[in-house]
Amino acid sequence: MTSSRTTPSLFAVAIALALAIGGALAPSSEARVAPKAGAPSLTIEAKRCLIGPAEDDRSVTVTALALLGSTGDRVTMRFSVQSRQGKTRWKRLLFKDPGNTGTWETTEAAGAGLKLTKTIPKLPENFDYRVVVETRAVDESGKVVTKTARKYVPCKQPMFTATLNIGKTGVFTKAPADAVQPAFAPNTDGSPTPALDAAGPPYLVIPIKNVGRITSEPAVLTVARADTRETLSRWAVDPLKGGATVKLLYGVAPDCSQLYITVQPEGAAPTALTVAQAGIVDCRVPADQPAAKRGRR
């Protein structure tokens, strides 16, 4: 017996959960070969993690088989999805309709096994995901009678969208050989950039990295006073290939203390900036130049 169903999307990230459910296995000697005592045996029979630049390209599909052990009358199975970025803690994704997703699927009475296939489409990029598959046995009344067996299926979704982030800055009395002097970018109204900054030395080196896989569009690096946000200058950032970094050279006054810098695509709204694209940097000259550095706070 087979059936299929589609459930609402995940809140906030618009993840739809499509369910393709295989039929419950009828009791048989083959299905009960070498059963384990206690919790049902759980096997991940197939898994597929698809990545891509478009939302419809990104999904994870898992097929799992749970066989009833020596305890219980029915076997149950549940799928859920967790996500995280970097080394942060895993968080379970919440569903708009928890009554139809993340729930336990159960075999008919005396069902020896349960085989389910779940597909989670439209995964947002730049997250690590894992599908959590759980199984346990219940008695005739539906009471849980075994511990829960659990397995995890990972699916990493890289960042495809071109995204420029500011790296660790440093102040040098001599310009590093791998740093480049960018060209001035006009103000948003087309007027020339104000010449309020120093020519250097010393120099503030500002690394800009495209953390996405797609080449970035032309962008603008803005340098402003940390206290008033008064713009000192705007610099053109040429397109960067995915994963590439450019080190931009900016001359600072000898008595410089702090600056506020941002990087964003041309014409983008400042409200769209992330913490990796805007911040206050230390522009003081370290006493033990050229080796010492002072970076973003």
LINBELTA-V189477 format. One record per residue. N is the residue number from 1. SS is DSSP state (2 for helix, 1 for strand, 0 for the rest). D_LAST is the distance of its C-alpha to the last C-alpha in whole Angstrom. Layout:
# LINBELTA-V189477
n:N ss:SS d_last:D_LAST
n:N ss:SS d_last:D_LAST
This chain:
# LINBELTA-V189477
n:1 ss:0 d_last:60
n:2 ss:0 d_last:57
n:3 ss:1 d_last:55
n:4 ss:1 d_last:52
n:5 ss:1 d_last:50
n:6 ss:1 d_last:46
n:7 ss:1 d_last:44
n:8 ss:1 d_last:42
n:9 ss:1 d_last:38
n:10 ss:1 d_last:35
n:11 ss:0 d_last:33
n:12 ss:0 d_last:30
n:13 ss:0 d_last:30
n:14 ss:0 d_last:34
n:15 ss:1 d_last:35
n:16 ss:1 d_last:39
n:17 ss:1 d_last:40
n:18 ss:1 d_last:44
n:19 ss:1 d_last:46
n:20 ss:1 d_last:49
n:21 ss:1 d_last:51
n:22 ss:1 d_last:53
n:23 ss:1 d_last:56
n:24 ss:1 d_last:57
n:25 ss:1 d_last:59
n:26 ss:0 d_last:62
n:27 ss:0 d_last:63
n:28 ss:0 d_last:65
n:29 ss:0 d_last:65
n:30 ss:0 d_last:63
n:31 ss:0 d_last:60
n:32 ss:0 d_last:61
n:33 ss:0 d_last:61
n:34 ss:0 d_last:59
n:35 ss:0 d_last:57
n:36 ss:0 d_last:55
n:37 ss:0 d_last:56
n:38 ss:0 d_last:53
n:39 ss:0 d_last:51
n:40 ss:0 d_last:52
n:41 ss:1 d_last:51
n:42 ss:1 d_last:48
n:43 ss:1 d_last:48
n:44 ss:1 d_last:45
n:45 ss:1 d_last:48
n:46 ss:1 d_last:46
n:47 ss:1 d_last:42
n:48 ss:1 d_last:41
n:49 ss:1 d_last:37
n:50 ss:1 d_last:37
n:51 ss:0 d_last:34
n:52 ss:0 d_last:34
n:53 ss:0 d_last:32
n:54 ss:0 d_last:34
n:55 ss:2 d_last:34
n:56 ss:2 d_last:38
n:57 ss:2 d_last:37
n:58 ss:0 d_last:35
n:59 ss:1 d_last:37
n:60 ss:1 d_last:38
n:61 ss:1 d_last:41
n:62 ss:1 d_last:42
n:63 ss:1 d_last:46
n:64 ss:1 d_last:47
n:65 ss:1 d_last:50
n:66 ss:1 d_last:51
n:67 ss:1 d_last:54
n:68 ss:0 d_last:56
n:69 ss:0 d_last:56
n:70 ss:0 d_last:59
n:71 ss:0 d_last:58
n:72 ss:0 d_last:58
n:73 ss:0 d_last:59
n:74 ss:1 d_last:57
n:75 ss:1 d_last:53
n:76 ss:1 d_last:50
n:77 ss:1 d_last:47
n:78 ss:1 d_last:44
n:79 ss:1 d_last:41
n:80 ss:1 d_last:38
n:81 ss:1 d_last:34
n:82 ss:1 d_last:31
n:83 ss:1 d_last:28
n:84 ss:1 d_last:24
n:85 ss:0 d_last:21
n:86 ss:0 d_last:20
n:87 ss:0 d_last:21
n:88 ss:0 d_last:20
n:89 ss:0 d_last:24
n:90 ss:0 d_last:27
n:91 ss:1 d_last:28
n:92 ss:1 d_last:31
n:93 ss:0 d_last:32
n:94 ss:0 d_last:34
n:95 ss:1 d_last:37
n:96 ss:0 d_last:38
n:97 ss:0 d_last:42
n:98 ss:0 d_last:41
n:99 ss:0 d_last:45
n:100 ss:0 d_last:45
n:101 ss:0 d_last:42
n:102 ss:0 d_last:41
n:103 ss:0 d_last:45
n:104 ss:0 d_last:47
n:105 ss:1 d_last:50
n:106 ss:1 d_last:53
n:107 ss:0 d_last:56
n:108 ss:0 d_last:59
n:109 ss:0 d_last:62
n:110 ss:0 d_last:62
n:111 ss:0 d_last:60
n:112 ss:0 d_last:59
n:113 ss:1 d_last:56
n:114 ss:1 d_last:53
n:115 ss:1 d_last:52
n:116 ss:1 d_last:49
n:117 ss:1 d_last:47
n:118 ss:1 d_last:44
n:119 ss:1 d_last:42
n:120 ss:1 d_last:38
n:121 ss:1 d_last:38
n:122 ss:0 d_last:35
n:123 ss:0 d_last:32
n:124 ss:0 d_last:29
n:125 ss:0 d_last:27
n:126 ss:0 d_last:24
n:127 ss:1 d_last:25
n:128 ss:1 d_last:27
n:129 ss:1 d_last:30
n:130 ss:1 d_last:33
n:131 ss:1 d_last:36
n:132 ss:1 d_last:37
n:133 ss:1 d_last:41
n:134 ss:1 d_last:43
n:135 ss:1 d_last:47
n:136 ss:1 d_last:49
n:137 ss:1 d_last:53
n:138 ss:1 d_last:54
n:139 ss:0 d_last:58
n:140 ss:0 d_last:61
n:141 ss:0 d_last:59
n:142 ss:0 d_last:56
n:143 ss:0 d_last:54
n:144 ss:1 d_last:52
n:145 ss:0 d_last:54
n:146 ss:0 d_last:51
n:147 ss:0 d_last:48
n:148 ss:0 d_last:45
n:149 ss:1 d_last:45
n:150 ss:1 d_last:41
n:151 ss:1 d_last:40
n:152 ss:1 d_last:37
n:153 ss:1 d_last:37
n:154 ss:1 d_last:33
n:155 ss:1 d_last:33
n:156 ss:1 d_last:29
n:157 ss:1 d_last:29
n:158 ss:0 d_last:27
n:159 ss:0 d_last:25
n:160 ss:0 d_last:27
n:161 ss:0 d_last:26
n:162 ss:0 d_last:24
n:163 ss:0 d_last:21
n:164 ss:1 d_last:18
n:165 ss:1 d_last:15
n:166 ss:1 d_last:12
n:167 ss:0 d_last:11
n:168 ss:0 d_last:9
n:169 ss:0 d_last:10
n:170 ss:1 d_last:12
n:171 ss:1 d_last:14
n:172 ss:1 d_last:17
n:173 ss:0 d_last:21
n:174 ss:0 d_last:23
n:175 ss:0 d_last:22
n:176 ss:0 d_last:22
n:177 ss:0 d_last:25
n:178 ss:0 d_last:23
n:179 ss:1 d_last:21
n:180 ss:1 d_last:23
n:181 ss:0 d_last:24
n:182 ss:0 d_last:24
n:183 ss:0 d_last:26
n:184 ss:1 d_last:26
n:185 ss:0 d_last:26
n:186 ss:0 d_last:28
n:187 ss:0 d_last:27
n:188 ss:0 d_last:27
n:189 ss:0 d_last:31
n:190 ss:0 d_last:32
n:191 ss:0 d_last:31
n:192 ss:0 d_last:30
n:193 ss:0 d_last:26
n:194 ss:0 d_last:26
n:195 ss:0 d_last:26
n:196 ss:0 d_last:23
n:197 ss:0 d_last:21
n:198 ss:0 d_last:22
n:199 ss:0 d_last:24
n:200 ss:0 d_last:22
n:201 ss:0 d_last:22
n:202 ss:0 d_last:19
n:203 ss:1 d_last:18
n:204 ss:1 d_last:14
n:205 ss:1 d_last:15
n:206 ss:1 d_last:13
n:207 ss:1 d_last:15
n:208 ss:1 d_last:16
n:209 ss:1 d_last:18
n:210 ss:1 d_last:21
n:211 ss:0 d_last:20
n:212 ss:0 d_last:24
n:213 ss:0 d_last:27
n:214 ss:0 d_last:28
n:215 ss:0 d_last:28
n:216 ss:0 d_last:26
n:217 ss:0 d_last:27
n:218 ss:0 d_last:26
n:219 ss:1 d_last:23
n:220 ss:1 d_last:21
n:221 ss:1 d_last:18
n:222 ss:1 d_last:17
n:223 ss:1 d_last:16
n:224 ss:1 d_last:16
n:225 ss:1 d_last:15
n:226 ss:0 d_last:12
n:227 ss:0 d_last:15
n:228 ss:0 d_last:18
n:229 ss:0 d_last:17
n:230 ss:0 d_last:19
n:231 ss:1 d_last:20
n:232 ss:1 d_last:20
n:233 ss:1 d_last:21
n:234 ss:1 d_last:21
n:235 ss:1 d_last:22
n:236 ss:1 d_last:24
n:237 ss:1 d_last:23
n:238 ss:0 d_last:26
n:239 ss:0 d_last:26
n:240 ss:0 d_last:25
n:241 ss:0 d_last:27
n:242 ss:0 d_last:26
n:243 ss:0 d_last:23
n:244 ss:0 d_last:23
n:245 ss:1 d_last:20
n:246 ss:1 d_last:20
n:247 ss:1 d_last:18
n:248 ss:1 d_last:18
n:249 ss:1 d_last:19
n:250 ss:1 d_last:18
n:251 ss:1 d_last:19
n:252 ss:0 d_last:18
n:253 ss:0 d_last:19
n:254 ss:0 d_last:20
n:255 ss:0 d_last:18
n:256 ss:0 d_last:15
n:257 ss:0 d_last:12
n:258 ss:1 d_last:10
n:259 ss:1 d_last:11
n:260 ss:1 d_last:11
n:261 ss:1 d_last:12
n:262 ss:1 d_last:14
n:263 ss:1 d_last:16
n:264 ss:1 d_last:19
n:265 ss:1 d_last:23
n:266 ss:0 d_last:25
n:267 ss:0 d_last:27
n:268 ss:0 d_last:24
n:269 ss:0 d_last:23
n:270 ss:2 d_last:20
n:271 ss:2 d_last:20
n:272 ss:2 d_last:20
n:273 ss:0 d_last:17
n:274 ss:0 d_last:15
n:275 ss:0 d_last:11
n:276 ss:0 d_last:11
n:277 ss:0 d_last:13
n:278 ss:1 d_last:11
n:279 ss:1 d_last:8
n:280 ss:1 d_last:6
n:281 ss:1 d_last:6
n:282 ss:1 d_last:7
n:283 ss:0 d_last:11
n:284 ss:0 d_last:13
n:285 ss:0 d_last:15
n:286 ss:0 d_last:15
n:287 ss:0 d_last:18
n:288 ss:0 d_last:20
n:289 ss:0 d_last:19
n:290 ss:0 d_last:20
n:291 ss:0 d_last:19
n:292 ss:0 d_last:16
n:293 ss:0 d_last:12
n:294 ss:0 d_last:9
n:295 ss:0 d_last:6
n:296 ss:1 d_last:4
n:297 ss:0 d_last:0
